[in-house]
Amino acid sequence: MADLKVPYSKLSNKEDAYKEACALITPEYIEKWKIKADISYDEANTKLQAKGKGFTLDLVFTDTQAEVNCDLSFMLKPFKKSVLETIEGKLKRHI
């Protein structure tokens, strides 16, 4: 089950939403928070994954929405709510 689901409001399909997310979520964007992460882009499955020390973030784009899963280490768990709120706001503005 996804931690967060964001329905498309500005775009109409998963391919466009995936492309928009790939343009927004880059290593440079993540470095703004002084976090190192490896980002993998899976165009065939319209899935994006960012993985770093203590966290894994998955964004999966379905026909109607973006589904977000955020797995944080024990030390980062207190920040999960604010991380998800930030991601939700960004996605709602762009997809």
C-alpha positions as a printed Julia matrix, in Angstrom:
95×3 Matrix{Float64}:
  0.0    0.0     0.0
  1.28   3.44   -0.92
  2.14   6.01    1.76
  0.69   8.73   -0.46
 -1.48   8.88   -3.59
 -1.68  12.01   -5.71
 -4.27  12.02   -8.51
 -3.38  13.76  -11.75
 -4.97  17.19  -12.06
 -2.74  18.98  -14.59
 -1.73  16.01  -16.74
 -3.86  13.25  -18.17
 -1.68  10.15  -18.35
  1.09   8.31  -16.55
  3.68   8.83  -19.29
  3.4   12.62  -19.13
  3.37  12.58  -15.32
  6.45  10.35  -15.25
  8.34  12.63  -17.66
  7.43  15.69  -15.59
  8.63  14.0   -12.39
 11.9   12.95  -14.04
 12.51  16.55  -15.08
 11.85  17.77  -11.52
 13.51  15.07   -9.43
 17.16  15.16  -10.33
 20.34  14.63   -8.3
 20.79  18.42   -8.24
 17.29  18.89   -6.8
 17.91  16.36   -4.01
 21.3   17.92   -3.2
 19.46  21.08   -2.13
 18.75  19.23    1.12
 22.4   18.18    1.44
 21.42  14.56    0.85
 23.24  12.21   -1.46
 20.95   9.87   -3.38
 21.11   7.59   -6.35
 18.14   8.04   -8.64
 17.0    5.34  -11.01
 14.51   5.99  -13.76
 12.43   3.09  -15.12
 10.56   4.43  -18.14
  9.09   1.05  -19.1
  7.3    0.8   -15.73
  6.88   4.58  -15.22
  8.71   4.3   -11.9
 11.3    6.51  -10.27
 13.38   5.55   -7.24
 15.7    7.63   -5.08
 17.89   5.75   -2.66
 20.27   7.21   -0.11
 21.68   6.61    3.33
 18.69   5.76    5.51
 15.92   6.17    2.95
 14.29   4.83   -0.17
 11.66   6.8    -2.06
  9.6    5.17   -4.8
  7.26   7.01   -7.14
  5.08   4.83   -9.34
  2.85   6.43  -11.94
 -0.4    4.59  -12.65
 -3.14   5.48  -15.12
 -4.79   7.93  -12.7
 -2.31   8.87   -9.98
  1.22   8.94   -8.61
  1.82   6.52   -5.76
  4.59   7.36   -3.31
  6.31   4.95   -0.93
  8.8    6.38    1.52
 10.92   4.02    3.61
 13.0    5.8     6.23
 15.53   4.5     8.73
 14.69   4.59   12.42
 16.52   7.89   12.88
 14.65   9.57   10.0
 11.13   8.25   10.77
 10.14  11.4    12.73
 10.52  13.37    9.48
  8.28  11.11    7.37
  5.18  13.32    7.64
  7.01  16.46    6.53
  8.79  14.59    3.72
  5.46  13.27    2.4
  3.82  16.7     2.69
  6.65  18.26    0.68
  6.43  15.57   -2.01
  2.65  15.86   -2.15
  2.8   19.64   -2.6
  5.39  19.37   -5.36
  3.46  16.67   -7.21
  0.13  18.52   -6.93
  1.69  21.64   -8.46
  3.1   19.8   -11.45
  1.07  16.7   -12.26
